[in-house]
Amino acid sequence: MRRNRVRRRLRAALTELLVERGCPPGWYLVVVRPAATDATYDELRTAVFAAFGRFGTGDE
């Protein structure tokens, strides 16, 4: 049950990132550690945005 909650939160954060930052379409491999089960949505969102930080900035 906790794993599914993390999946839903992570999927929502990734969707938000793709829309907000305009990331290129494709497949993204995301590895999540067990500690993610204790993270809030905001913490997961912050981690996702930090990991994909440069997408959509024009600095590539």
Secondary structure in CASP SS format (residue, H / E / C, confidence):
PFRMAT SS
TARGET T0000
AUTHOR 0000-0000-0000
METHOD secondary structure of the structure
MODEL  1
M C 1.00
R H 1.00
R H 1.00
N H 1.00
R H 1.00
V H 1.00
R H 1.00
R H 1.00
R H 1.00
L H 1.00
R H 1.00
A H 1.00
A H 1.00
L H 1.00
T H 1.00
E H 1.00
L H 1.00
L H 1.00
V H 1.00
E H 1.00
R H 1.00
G C 1.00
C C 1.00
P C 1.00
P C 1.00
G C 1.00
W C 1.00
Y C 1.00
L C 1.00
V C 1.00
V C 1.00
V C 1.00
R C 1.00
P H 1.00
A H 1.00
A H 1.00
T H 1.00
D H 1.00
A C 1.00
T C 1.00
Y H 1.00
D H 1.00
E H 1.00
L H 1.00
R H 1.00
T H 1.00
A H 1.00
V H 1.00
F H 1.00
A H 1.00
A H 1.00
F C 1.00
G C 1.00
R C 1.00
F C 1.00
G C 1.00
T C 1.00
G C 1.00
D C 1.00
E C 1.00
END
